[in-house]
Amino acid sequence: MLFLAAFTLKSNIGLNSFKDFNPFIYVVNRNHEIHLTDKAPTSKMDISLFGREEDDDCSMPEKGYYYRMDNDYPWALDIPSSNNSLNNLWRYPIEGKGVSEAYPDYLNWTSASGHHINWLDKQNSAYIY
């Protein structure tokens, strides 16, 4: 299931400030939060929900590893809706193609705990709308 949330900041923030930004949504009950990859939940999160196989969750709170699936894909993505350069705007993969085919650096980003934050910059135009 895909959830989309959008909001506009009152002023721009740099990448260094953004690293500490921890937006999240919650599902049905306040104790079921979904954060960006490896961002810690609030104290209201029911931590017994972590690591449940039926949810494909591979979170390991003791290692600071949160909101990832078994293939290291994140549960949520933060994607800019506008930028000065059209090259790094999100464009949907075409039918039948995955994010990793449309954005070749995506797998580097997921496997490196988010250190390749520019994965959106490299696009395979044959696989995106």
MMTF fields as JSON, N, C-alpha, C and O atoms, coordinates in Angstrom:
{
  "mmtfVersion": "1.0.0",
  "mmtfProducer": "UNKNOWN",
  "numBonds": 515,
  "numAtoms": 516,
  "numGroups": 129,
  "numChains": 1,
  "numModels": 1,
  "chainsPerModel": [1],
  "groupsPerChain": [129],
  "chainIdList": ["A"],
  "bondAtomList": [4, 2, 8, 6, 12, 10, 16, 14, 20, 18, 24, 22, 28, 26, 32, 30, 36, 34, 40, 38, 44, 42, 48, 46, 52, 50, 56, 54, 60, 58, 64, 62, 68, 66, 72, 70, 76, 74, 80, 78, 84, 82, 88, 86, 92, 90, 96, 94, 100, 98, 104, 102, 108, 106, 112, 110, 116, 114, 120, 118, 124, 122, 128, 126, 132, 130, 136, 134, 140, 138, 144, 142, 148, 146, 152, 150, 156, 154, 160, 158, 164, 162, 168, 166, 172, 170, 176, 174, 180, 178, 184, 182, 188, 186, 192, 190, 196, 194, 200, 198, 204, 202, 208, 206, 212, 210, 216, 214, 220, 218, 224, 222, 228, 226, 232, 230, 236, 234, 240, 238, 244, 242, 248, 246, 252, 250, 256, 254, 260, 258, 264, 262, 268, 266, 272, 270, 276, 274, 280, 278, 284, 282, 288, 286, 292, 290, 296, 294, 300, 298, 304, 302, 308, 306, 312, 310, 316, 314, 320, 318, 324, 322, 328, 326, 332, 330, 336, 334, 340, 338, 344, 342, 348, 346, 352, 350, 356, 354, 360, 358, 364, 362, 368, 366, 372, 370, 376, 374, 380, 378, 384, 382, 388, 386, 392, 390, 396, 394, 400, 398, 404, 402, 408, 406, 412, 410, 416, 414, 420, 418, 424, 422, 428, 426, 432, 430, 436, 434, 440, 438, 444, 442, 448, 446, 452, 450, 456, 454, 460, 458, 464, 462, 468, 466, 472, 470, 476, 474, 480, 478, 484, 482, 488, 486, 492, 490, 496, 494, 500, 498, 504, 502, 508, 506, 512, 510],
  "bondOrderList": [1, 1, 1, 1, 1, 1, 1, 1, 1, 1, 1, 1, 1, 1, 1, 1, 1, 1, 1, 1, 1, 1, 1, 1, 1, 1, 1, 1, 1, 1, 1, 1, 1, 1, 1, 1, 1, 1, 1, 1, 1, 1, 1, 1, 1, 1, 1, 1, 1, 1, 1, 1, 1, 1, 1, 1, 1, 1, 1, 1, 1, 1, 1, 1, 1, 1, 1, 1, 1, 1, 1, 1, 1, 1, 1, 1, 1, 1, 1, 1, 1, 1, 1, 1, 1, 1, 1, 1, 1, 1, 1, 1, 1, 1, 1, 1, 1, 1, 1, 1, 1, 1, 1, 1, 1, 1, 1, 1, 1, 1, 1, 1, 1, 1, 1, 1, 1, 1, 1, 1, 1, 1, 1, 1, 1, 1, 1, 1],
  "groupList": [{"groupName": "MET", "atomNameList": ["N", "CA", "C", "O"], "elementList": ["N", "C", "C", "O"], "formalChargeList": [0, 0, 0, 0], "bondAtomList": [1, 0, 2, 1, 3, 2], "bondOrderList": [1, 1, 2], "singleLetterCode": "M", "chemCompType": "L-PEPTIDE LINKING"}, {"groupName": "LEU", "atomNameList": ["N", "CA", "C", "O"], "elementList": ["N", "C", "C", "O"], "formalChargeList": [0, 0, 0, 0], "bondAtomList": [1, 0, 2, 1, 3, 2], "bondOrderList": [1, 1, 2], "singleLetterCode": "L", "chemCompType": "L-PEPTIDE LINKING"}, {"groupName": "PHE", "atomNameList": ["N", "CA", "C", "O"], "elementList": ["N", "C", "C", "O"], "formalChargeList": [0, 0, 0, 0], "bondAtomList": [1, 0, 2, 1, 3, 2], "bondOrderList": [1, 1, 2], "singleLetterCode": "F", "chemCompType": "L-PEPTIDE LINKING"}, {"groupName": "ALA", "atomNameList": ["N", "CA", "C", "O"], "elementList": ["N", "C", "C", "O"], "formalChargeList": [0, 0, 0, 0], "bondAtomList": [1, 0, 2, 1, 3, 2], "bondOrderList": [1, 1, 2], "singleLetterCode": "A", "chemCompType": "L-PEPTIDE LINKING"}, {"groupName": "THR", "atomNameList": ["N", "CA", "C", "O"], "elementList": ["N", "C", "C", "O"], "formalChargeList": [0, 0, 0, 0], "bondAtomList": [1, 0, 2, 1, 3, 2], "bondOrderList": [1, 1, 2], "singleLetterCode": "T", "chemCompType": "L-PEPTIDE LINKING"}, {"groupName": "LYS", "atomNameList": ["N", "CA", "C", "O"], "elementList": ["N", "C", "C", "O"], "formalChargeList": [0, 0, 0, 0], "bondAtomList": [1, 0, 2, 1, 3, 2], "bondOrderList": [1, 1, 2], "singleLetterCode": "K", "chemCompType": "L-PEPTIDE LINKING"}, {"groupName": "SER", "atomNameList": ["N", "CA", "C", "O"], "elementList": ["N", "C", "C", "O"], "formalChargeList": [0, 0, 0, 0], "bondAtomList": [1, 0, 2, 1, 3, 2], "bondOrderList": [1, 1, 2], "singleLetterCode": "S", "chemCompType": "L-PEPTIDE LINKING"}, {"groupName": "ASN", "atomNameList": ["N", "CA", "C", "O"], "elementList": ["N", "C", "C", "O"], "formalChargeList": [0, 0, 0, 0], "bondAtomList": [1, 0, 2, 1, 3, 2], "bondOrderList": [1, 1, 2], "singleLetterCode": "N", "chemCompType": "L-PEPTIDE LINKING"}, {"groupName": "ILE", "atomNameList": ["N", "CA", "C", "O"], "elementList": ["N", "C", "C", "O"], "formalChargeList": [0, 0, 0, 0], "bondAtomList": [1, 0, 2, 1, 3, 2], "bondOrderList": [1, 1, 2], "singleLetterCode": "I", "chemCompType": "L-PEPTIDE LINKING"}, {"groupName": "GLY", "atomNameList": ["N", "CA", "C", "O"], "elementList": ["N", "C", "C", "O"], "formalChargeList": [0, 0, 0, 0], "bondAtomList": [1, 0, 2, 1, 3, 2], "bondOrderList": [1, 1, 2], "singleLetterCode": "G", "chemCompType": "PEPTIDE LINKING"}, {"groupName": "ASP", "atomNameList": ["N", "CA", "C", "O"], "elementList": ["N", "C", "C", "O"], "formalChargeList": [0, 0, 0, 0], "bondAtomList": [1, 0, 2, 1, 3, 2], "bondOrderList": [1, 1, 2], "singleLetterCode": "D", "chemCompType": "L-PEPTIDE LINKING"}, {"groupName": "PRO", "atomNameList": ["N", "CA", "C", "O"], "elementList": ["N", "C", "C", "O"], "formalChargeList": [0, 0, 0, 0], "bondAtomList": [1, 0, 2, 1, 3, 2], "bondOrderList": [1, 1, 2], "singleLetterCode": "P", "chemCompType": "L-PEPTIDE LINKING"}, {"groupName": "TYR", "atomNameList": ["N", "CA", "C", "O"], "elementList": ["N", "C", "C", "O"], "formalChargeList": [0, 0, 0, 0], "bondAtomList": [1, 0, 2, 1, 3, 2], "bondOrderList": [1, 1, 2], "singleLetterCode": "Y", "chemCompType": "L-PEPTIDE LINKING"}, {"groupName": "VAL", "atomNameList": ["N", "CA", "C", "O"], "elementList": ["N", "C", "C", "O"], "formalChargeList": [0, 0, 0, 0], "bondAtomList": [1, 0, 2, 1, 3, 2], "bondOrderList": [1, 1, 2], "singleLetterCode": "V", "chemCompType": "L-PEPTIDE LINKING"}, {"groupName": "ARG", "atomNameList": ["N", "CA", "C", "O"], "elementList": ["N", "C", "C", "O"], "formalChargeList": [0, 0, 0, 0], "bondAtomList": [1, 0, 2, 1, 3, 2], "bondOrderList": [1, 1, 2], "singleLetterCode": "R", "chemCompType": "L-PEPTIDE LINKING"}, {"groupName": "HIS", "atomNameList": ["N", "CA", "C", "O"], "elementList": ["N", "C", "C", "O"], "formalChargeList": [0, 0, 0, 0], "bondAtomList": [1, 0, 2, 1, 3, 2], "bondOrderList": [1, 1, 2], "singleLetterCode": "H", "chemCompType": "L-PEPTIDE LINKING"}, {"groupName": "GLU", "atomNameList": ["N", "CA", "C", "O"], "elementList": ["N", "C", "C", "O"], "formalChargeList": [0, 0, 0, 0], "bondAtomList": [1, 0, 2, 1, 3, 2], "bondOrderList": [1, 1, 2], "singleLetterCode": "E", "chemCompType": "L-PEPTIDE LINKING"}, {"groupName": "CYS", "atomNameList": ["N", "CA", "C", "O"], "elementList": ["N", "C", "C", "O"], "formalChargeList": [0, 0, 0, 0], "bondAtomList": [1, 0, 2, 1, 3, 2], "bondOrderList": [1, 1, 2], "singleLetterCode": "C", "chemCompType": "L-PEPTIDE LINKING"}, {"groupName": "TRP", "atomNameList": ["N", "CA", "C", "O"], "elementList": ["N", "C", "C", "O"], "formalChargeList": [0, 0, 0, 0], "bondAtomList": [1, 0, 2, 1, 3, 2], "bondOrderList": [1, 1, 2], "singleLetterCode": "W", "chemCompType": "L-PEPTIDE LINKING"}, {"groupName": "GLN", "atomNameList": ["N", "CA", "C", "O"], "elementList": ["N", "C", "C", "O"], "formalChargeList": [0, 0, 0, 0], "bondAtomList": [1, 0, 2, 1, 3, 2], "bondOrderList": [1, 1, 2], "singleLetterCode": "Q", "chemCompType": "L-PEPTIDE LINKING"}],
  "groupTypeList": [0, 1, 2, 1, 3, 3, 2, 4, 1, 5, 6, 7, 8, 9, 1, 7, 6, 2, 5, 10, 2, 7, 11, 2, 8, 12, 13, 13, 7, 14, 7, 15, 16, 8, 15, 1, 4, 10, 5, 3, 11, 4, 6, 5, 0, 10, 8, 6, 1, 2, 9, 14, 16, 16, 10, 10, 10, 17, 6, 0, 11, 16, 5, 9, 12, 12, 12, 14, 0, 10, 7, 10, 12, 11, 18, 3, 1, 10, 8, 11, 6, 6, 7, 7, 6, 1, 7, 7, 1, 18, 14, 12, 11, 8, 16, 9, 5, 9, 13, 6, 16, 3, 12, 11, 10, 12, 1, 7, 18, 4, 6, 3, 6, 9, 15, 15, 8, 7, 18, 1, 10, 5, 19, 7, 6, 3, 12, 8, 12],
  "groupIdList": [1, 2, 3, 4, 5, 6, 7, 8, 9, 10, 11, 12, 13, 14, 15, 16, 17, 18, 19, 20, 21, 22, 23, 24, 25, 26, 27, 28, 29, 30, 31, 32, 33, 34, 35, 36, 37, 38, 39, 40, 41, 42, 43, 44, 45, 46, 47, 48, 49, 50, 51, 52, 53, 54, 55, 56, 57, 58, 59, 60, 61, 62, 63, 64, 65, 66, 67, 68, 69, 70, 71, 72, 73, 74, 75, 76, 77, 78, 79, 80, 81, 82, 83, 84, 85, 86, 87, 88, 89, 90, 91, 92, 93, 94, 95, 96, 97, 98, 99, 100, 101, 102, 103, 104, 105, 106, 107, 108, 109, 110, 111, 112, 113, 114, 115, 116, 117, 118, 119, 120, 121, 122, 123, 124, 125, 126, 127, 128, 129],
  "secStructList": [7, 7, 7, 7, 7, 7, 7, 7, 7, 1, 1, 7, 7, 7, 2, 2, 2, 2, 6, 6, 7, 7, 7, 3, 3, 3, 7, 1, 1, 6, 6, 7, 3, 3, 3, 1, 6, 6, 7, 7, 7, 7, 6, 6, 1, 7, 4, 4, 4, 6, 6, 7, 4, 4, 4, 6, 7, 7, 7, 5, 4, 4, 4, 6, 5, 7, 1, 5, 7, 6, 6, 1, 7, 5, 1, 7, 7, 7, 7, 7, 1, 7, 7, 1, 7, 4, 4, 4, 1, 7, 7, 7, 5, 7, 6, 6, 7, 7, 2, 2, 2, 2, 1, 6, 6, 2, 2, 2, 2, 2, 2, 6, 6, 6, 7, 7, 6, 6, 4, 4, 4, 7, 7, 7, 4, 4, 4, 5, 7],
  "xCoordList": [0.836, 0.0, 0.887, 1.904, 0.505, 1.287, 0.544, -0.641, 1.244, 0.707, 1.502, 2.731, 0.834, 1.51, 1.166, 0.014, 2.166, 1.959, 2.789, 3.932, 2.244, 2.975, 2.83, 1.775, 3.894, 3.842, 4.893, 5.869, 4.693, 5.602, 6.254, 5.571, 7.567, 8.288, 8.182, 8.077, 8.208, 8.129, 9.405, 9.376, 10.521, 11.792, 12.648, 12.453, 13.586, 14.466, 15.437, 15.842, 15.797, 16.82, 17.884, 17.591, 19.107, 20.203, 20.208, 19.499, 21.002, 21.085, 21.547, 21.072, 22.466, 22.933, 21.811, 21.715, 20.966, 19.833, 18.795, 18.139, 18.644, 17.624, 17.916, 16.991, 19.177, 19.532, 18.857, 18.584, 18.585, 17.963, 16.439, 15.767, 15.899, 14.455, 13.826, 14.306, 12.779, 12.194, 10.666, 9.941, 10.18, 8.732, 8.224, 8.975, 6.968, 6.418, 4.906, 4.283, 4.347, 2.901, 2.595, 3.492, 1.347, 0.969, -0.251, -1.047, -0.368, -1.387, -2.447, -2.14, -3.661, -4.833, -4.639, -5.285, -3.771, -3.52, -2.253, -1.32, -2.218, -1.071, 0.21, 1.307, 0.085, 1.27, 1.893, 2.797, 1.434, 1.98, 2.506, 1.784, 3.769, 4.381, 5.192, 5.715, 5.28, 6.166, 7.032, 6.542, 8.333, 9.313, 10.175, 10.075, 11.007, 12.002, 13.022, 13.121, 13.764, 14.732, 15.689, 16.306, 15.795, 16.709, 16.469, 17.345, 15.288, 14.906, 14.167, 13.258, 14.546, 13.958, 12.498, 12.127, 11.683, 10.286, 10.18, 11.154, 8.984, 8.743, 8.471, 8.394, 8.332, 8.063, 6.664, 6.366, 5.811, 4.454, 4.377, 3.336, 5.447, 5.462, 5.445, 6.143, 4.653, 4.641, 5.807, 5.703, 6.904, 8.108, 7.967, 8.817, 6.924, 6.709, 6.318, 6.327, 5.976, 5.639, 6.882, 6.769, 8.061, 9.287, 9.683, 9.536, 10.185, 10.723, 9.683, 10.015, 8.452, 7.402, 7.484, 7.389, 7.657, 7.815, 6.605, 6.764, 5.4, 4.194, 4.103, 3.354, 4.856, 4.884, 6.111, 6.313, 6.932, 8.188, 9.084, 9.812, 9.031, 9.832, 11.106, 11.065, 12.229, 13.52, 14.171, 15.397, 13.36, 13.9, 14.628, 14.196, 15.746, 16.508, 16.843, 17.915, 15.933, 16.14, 17.466, 18.053, 17.953, 19.214, 20.404, 21.461, 20.247, 21.318, 21.006, 21.767, 19.888, 19.503, 19.028, 19.12, 18.526, 18.104, 16.577, 15.99, 15.931, 14.478, 13.848, 14.438, 12.64, 11.76, 12.388, 12.415, 12.888, 13.438, 12.823, 12.468, 12.715, 12.235, 13.426, 14.569, 13.174, 14.249, 15.272, 16.386, 14.929, 15.869, 16.53, 17.13, 16.421, 16.945, 16.165, 16.515, 15.128, 14.317, 13.632, 13.228, 13.501, 12.861, 11.345, 10.76, 10.727, 9.274, 8.732, 7.589, 9.537, 9.097, 10.243, 11.412, 9.898, 10.89, 10.53, 9.352, 11.529, 11.339, 11.856, 13.058, 10.956, 11.315, 10.914, 9.775, 11.833, 11.505, 10.447, 10.448, 9.545, 8.52, 8.927, 8.325, 9.948, 10.446, 11.902, 12.372, 12.594, 14.006, 14.408, 13.67, 15.545, 16.015, 16.374, 16.311, 16.745, 17.142, 16.056, 15.652, 15.582, 14.566, 15.12, 14.348, 16.44, 17.036, 16.783, 16.708, 16.648, 16.484, 15.087, 14.92, 14.097, 12.719, 12.282, 12.737, 11.419, 10.903, 10.06, 9.164, 10.374, 9.58, 9.286, 10.187, 8.049, 7.633, 8.273, 8.417, 8.66, 9.112, 7.95, 6.789, 8.274, 7.229, 6.675, 7.271, 5.539, 4.867, 5.8, 6.435, 5.883, 6.687, 8.15, 8.901, 8.572, 9.965, 9.996, 9.121, 10.997, 11.127, 11.933, 12.554, 11.907, 12.659, 14.14, 14.795, 14.675, 16.112, 16.505, 17.671, 15.557, 15.856, 15.775, 16.579, 14.818, 14.653, 15.716, 16.113, 16.17, 17.173, 18.309, 18.26, 19.333, 20.399, 21.144, 21.66, 21.216, 21.921, 21.051, 21.52, 19.802, 18.883, 19.374, 19.321, 19.842, 20.314, 21.551, 21.706, 22.431, 23.581, 23.107, 23.678, 22.075, 21.548, 20.95, 21.226, 20.138, 19.5, 20.504, 20.34, 21.54, 22.502, 23.539, 24.262, 23.63, 24.642, 24.039, 24.605, 22.909, 22.229, 22.022, 22.183, 21.663, 21.297, 22.44, 22.222, 23.654, 24.782, 24.865, 25.546, 24.21, 24.185, 22.901, 22.008, 22.83, 21.577, 21.24, 20.126, 22.152, 21.898, 21.405, 21.555, 20.829, 20.375, 19.348, 19.233, 18.611, 17.571, 18.148, 17.459, 19.411, 20.029, 20.309, 20.304, 20.55, 20.881, 19.626, 19.148, 19.11, 17.871, 18.128, 18.909, 17.474, 17.537, 16.285, 15.205, 16.43, 15.279, 14.465, 13.292, 15.061, 14.318, 13.27, 12.348, 13.401, 12.499, 11.645, 11.043, 11.582, 10.736, 9.81, 10.097, 8.68, 7.741, 8.301, 7.657],
  "yCoordList": [-1.164, 0.0, 1.236, 1.276, 2.229, 3.448, 4.593, 4.808, 5.322, 6.513, 7.701, 7.647, 8.754, 9.97, 11.084, 11.245, 11.836, 13.004, 14.133, 13.918, 15.305, 16.444, 17.626, 17.842, 18.372, 19.592, 20.542, 20.123, 21.817, 22.853, 23.51, 23.897, 23.64, 24.32, 25.826, 26.303, 26.562, 28.017, 28.633, 29.711, 27.952, 28.432, 27.23, 26.123, 27.472, 26.399, 25.999, 26.821, 24.724, 24.25, 23.517, 22.927, 23.548, 22.865, 21.377, 20.916, 20.626, 19.183, 18.813, 17.826, 19.587, 19.276, 19.385, 18.553, 20.393, 20.538, 19.464, 18.994, 19.077, 18.102, 16.722, 15.941, 16.407, 15.095, 14.842, 13.693, 15.905, 15.768, 15.844, 15.618, 16.155, 16.283, 14.892, 13.984, 14.708, 13.385, 13.427, 13.225, 13.688, 13.667, 12.223, 11.302, 12.02, 10.665, 10.721, 11.762, 9.594, 9.422, 8.281, 7.525, 8.151, 6.976, 6.335, 6.991, 5.038, 4.232, 3.854, 3.199, 4.254, 3.959, 4.381, 5.321, 3.706, 4.03, 4.858, 4.703, 5.721, 6.609, 5.826, 6.362, 4.575, 3.799, 3.03, 2.223, 3.261, 2.581, 3.64, 4.105, 4.011, 5.098, 4.567, 3.454, 5.392, 5.113, 6.346, 7.429, 6.153, 7.226, 6.986, 5.946, 7.947, 7.756, 6.729, 6.449, 6.179, 5.131, 5.51, 6.575, 4.623, 4.729, 5.933, 6.32, 6.519, 7.577, 6.922, 6.12, 7.255, 6.642, 7.064, 8.191, 6.164, 6.51, 7.376, 7.566, 7.894, 8.641, 7.658, 6.448, 8.176, 7.328, 6.713, 5.808, 7.182, 6.644, 5.407, 4.752, 5.079, 3.922, 2.624, 2.499, 1.672, 0.337, -0.448, -0.962, -0.539, -1.162, -2.668, -3.279, -3.268, -4.699, -4.944, -6.086, -3.884, -4.016, -4.176, -4.585, -3.861, -3.969, -5.426, -6.268, -5.7, -7.014, -8.079, -9.264, -7.691, -8.675, -9.151, -8.36, -10.431, -11.026, -10.756, -10.493, -10.815, -10.614, -9.196, -8.952, -8.263, -6.889, -6.601, -5.463, -7.614, -7.44, -6.379, -5.679, -6.26, -5.26, -5.888, -6.91, -5.27, -5.766, -4.772, -4.713, -4.001, -3.039, -3.752, -4.801, -3.158, -3.636, -2.42, -1.834, -2.038, -0.823, -0.792, 0.278, -1.943, -1.976, -1.554, -1.211, -1.576, -1.167, 0.154, 0.593, 0.788, 2.035, 1.819, 2.725, 0.643, 0.221, 0.158, -0.763, 1.141, 1.262, 1.367, 1.901, 0.843, 1.048, 0.633, 1.399, -0.595, -1.184, -2.561, -3.273, -2.904, -4.236, -5.186, -4.761, -6.448, -7.44, -7.213, -7.73, -6.462, -6.148, -4.782, -4.234, -4.243, -2.931, -1.758, -0.606, -2.018, -0.917, -0.228, -0.885, 1.096, 1.835, 1.718, 1.42, 1.955, 1.988, 3.321, 3.395, 4.359, 5.688, 6.398, 6.162, 7.263, 8.068, 9.536, 9.893, 10.372, 11.81, 12.287, 12.248, 12.732, 13.102, 14.551, 14.924, 15.376, 16.785, 16.928, 16.186, 17.888, 18.128, 19.223, 19.374, 19.99, 21.015, 21.296, 21.09, 21.769, 22.075, 22.948, 23.029, 23.594, 24.425, 23.598, 24.099, 22.359, 21.479, 20.436, 19.746, 20.314, 19.316, 17.906, 16.948, 17.751, 16.419, 15.658, 14.43, 16.333, 15.581, 15.695, 15.66, 15.83, 15.715, 14.266, 13.577, 13.809, 12.44, 12.291, 13.09, 11.255, 10.862, 9.372, 8.582, 9.002, 7.613, 6.662, 7.0, 5.47, 4.438, 4.022, 4.059, 3.633, 3.168, 1.838, 1.166, 1.483, 0.244, -0.947, -1.15, -1.732, -2.949, -2.748, -3.721, -1.521, -1.242, -0.754, -0.004, -1.18, -0.8, 0.475, 0.982, 0.971, 2.188, 1.996, 2.913, 0.823, 0.594, 0.564, 0.782, 0.299, 0.355, 1.795, 2.207, 2.542, 3.931, 4.842, 5.843, 4.48, 5.259, 4.321, 3.73, 4.17, 3.186, 3.321, 2.323, 4.499, 4.676, 4.369, 4.448, 4.022, 3.74, 2.586, 2.673, 1.524, 0.374, 0.725, 0.232, 1.568, 2.038, 2.795, 2.655, 3.587, 4.368, 3.445, 3.616, 2.475, 1.606, 0.73, 0.466, 0.276, -0.63, 0.096, -0.538, 1.399, 2.16, 3.0, 4.019, 2.574, 3.282, 4.757, 5.603, 5.061, 6.427, 7.362, 8.571, 6.857, 7.757, 8.258, 9.252, 7.619, 8.081, 8.86, 8.421, 10.026, 10.774, 11.364, 11.854, 11.335, 11.906, 10.863, 11.061, 9.774, 8.714, 9.206, 8.645, 10.233, 10.768, 11.508, 11.693, 11.928, 12.699, 11.884, 12.424, 10.601, 9.747, 8.98, 8.105, 9.326, 8.72, 7.961, 8.401, 6.837, 6.075, 6.455, 5.918, 7.376, 7.936, 6.883, 7.114, 5.741, 4.682, 4.041, 3.39, 4.218, 3.558, 4.497, 4.07, 5.765, 6.697, 7.45, 7.619, 7.904, 8.706, 10.074, 10.902],
  "zCoordList": [0.0, 0.0, 0.0, 0.692, -0.766, -0.892, -0.224, -0.477, 0.625, 1.256, 0.759, 0.716, 0.39, -0.036, 0.933, 1.336, 1.292, 2.14, 1.565, 1.161, 1.523, 0.983, 1.928, 2.524, 2.048, 2.831, 2.307, 1.685, 2.559, 2.098, 3.298, 4.246, 3.262, 4.333, 4.138, 3.008, 5.219, 5.133, 4.586, 3.993, 4.785, 4.238, 3.858, 4.359, 2.973, 2.525, 3.632, 4.454, 3.634, 4.564, 3.772, 2.732, 4.253, 3.583, 3.879, 4.774, 3.133, 3.328, 4.725, 5.288, 5.298, 6.647, 7.667, 8.569, 7.539, 8.443, 8.19, 9.119, 6.936, 6.575, 7.137, 7.357, 7.373, 7.921, 9.265, 9.612, 10.028, 11.344, 11.28, 12.286, 10.129, 9.942, 9.986, 9.307, 10.755, 10.936, 10.787, 11.761, 9.568, 9.373, 9.393, 9.073, 9.762, 9.759, 9.657, 9.866, 9.336, 9.347, 10.297, 10.67, 10.688, 11.465, 10.819, 10.147, 11.046, 10.409, 11.44, 12.436, 11.209, 12.03, 13.49, 13.953, 14.2, 15.605, 15.737, 14.949, 16.715, 16.929, 17.22, 17.066, 17.635, 18.007, 16.843, 17.06, 15.629, 14.444, 13.478, 12.596, 13.655, 12.887, 11.712, 11.744, 10.68, 9.547, 9.338, 9.018, 9.529, 9.394, 8.162, 7.513, 7.856, 6.805, 7.28, 8.475, 6.357, 6.642, 7.764, 7.747, 8.728, 9.862, 10.767, 11.541, 10.668, 11.605, 12.765, 12.552, 13.965, 15.156, 15.33, 14.999, 15.847, 16.116, 17.367, 18.096, 17.596, 18.826, 19.964, 19.75, 21.132, 22.301, 22.251, 23.031, 21.36, 21.248, 20.352, 20.304, 19.651, 18.759, 19.561, 20.566, 19.116, 19.705, 19.103, 17.989, 19.83, 19.272, 19.067, 18.421, 19.599, 19.338, 17.881, 17.422, 17.155, 15.733, 14.857, 13.702, 15.387, 14.598, 14.376, 15.261, 13.185, 12.884, 12.59, 12.544, 12.393, 12.122, 10.675, 9.737, 10.519, 9.189, 8.303, 7.111, 8.863, 8.057, 7.498, 6.552, 8.071, 7.578, 6.721, 6.296, 6.462, 5.715, 6.343, 5.639, 7.658, 8.351, 8.896, 9.582, 8.586, 9.074, 10.027, 10.127, 10.718, 11.683, 12.809, 13.285, 13.228, 14.381, 15.243, 15.097, 16.139, 16.938, 17.675, 17.837, 18.126, 18.871, 18.002, 18.533, 16.681, 15.755, 15.05, 14.188, 15.416, 14.76, 13.335, 12.507, 13.043, 11.715, 11.712, 12.281, 11.068, 11.132, 9.749, 8.81, 9.659, 8.51, 7.182, 6.219, 7.159, 5.945, 5.725, 6.664, 4.451, 4.088, 4.006, 4.176, 3.751, 3.735, 2.624, 2.71, 1.593, 0.518, 0.727, -0.197, 1.919, 2.307, 1.73, 1.99, 0.961, 0.459, 1.633, 2.593, 1.558, 2.643, 2.6, 1.559, 3.733, 3.798, 3.286, 2.834, 3.356, 2.937, 2.238, 2.542, 1.306, 0.593, 0.735, 0.766, 0.82, 0.802, -0.541, -0.801, -1.384, -2.748, -2.967, -2.686, -3.466, -3.697, -4.784, -5.767, -4.599, -5.611, -6.575, -7.638, -6.209, -7.117, -6.8, -5.681, -7.813, -7.662, -8.84, -9.822, -8.766, -9.872, -11.094, -12.217, -10.9, -11.99, -12.22, -11.283, -13.45, -13.755, -13.704, -13.676, -13.691, -13.689, -12.407, -12.437, -11.29, -10.061, -9.458, -8.239, -10.319, -9.884, -10.045, -10.959, -9.18, -9.267, -10.53, -10.805, -11.278, -12.435, -12.277, -11.997, -12.454, -12.236, -13.238, -14.413, -12.778, -13.718, -14.626, -14.22, -15.834, -16.746, -16.255, -15.414, -16.793, -16.407, -16.519, -17.554, -15.458, -15.456, -15.096, -15.035, -14.859, -14.473, -13.035, -12.602, -12.31, -10.913, -10.73, -11.665, -9.523, -9.186, -9.477, -9.972, -9.178, -9.378, -10.852, -11.183, -11.73, -13.163, -13.679, -14.516, -13.183, -13.592, -12.975, -13.571, -11.775, -11.043, -10.644, -9.566, -11.489, -11.258, -9.926, -9.425, -9.344, -8.071, -6.853, -5.717, -7.084, -5.982, -5.108, -3.881, -5.721, -4.94, -4.118, -3.0, -4.652, -3.865, -2.638, -1.556, -2.8, -1.685, -0.627, 0.561, -1.033, -0.045, 0.686, 1.877, -0.01, 0.627, 1.459, 2.227, 1.325, 2.058, 3.176, 3.574, 3.668, 4.759, 4.468, 5.348, 3.228, 2.89, 2.577, 2.49, 2.403, 2.156, 0.716, 0.464, -0.22, -1.613, -1.843, -2.567, -1.211, -1.219, -2.581, -2.769, -3.523, -4.838, -5.841, -7.047, -5.379, -6.276, -7.28, -8.37, -6.936, -7.806, -9.017, -10.02, -8.921, -10.004, -11.258, -12.364, -11.097, -12.252, -12.662, -11.94, -13.827, -14.315, -15.615, -16.458, -15.763, -17.01, -17.803, -17.557, -18.751, -19.457, -20.214, -20.51, -20.53, -21.22, -20.323, -20.816, -18.997, -18.06, -17.224, -16.239, -17.599, -16.845, -17.783, -18.968, -17.221, -18.005, -18.24, -18.884]
}
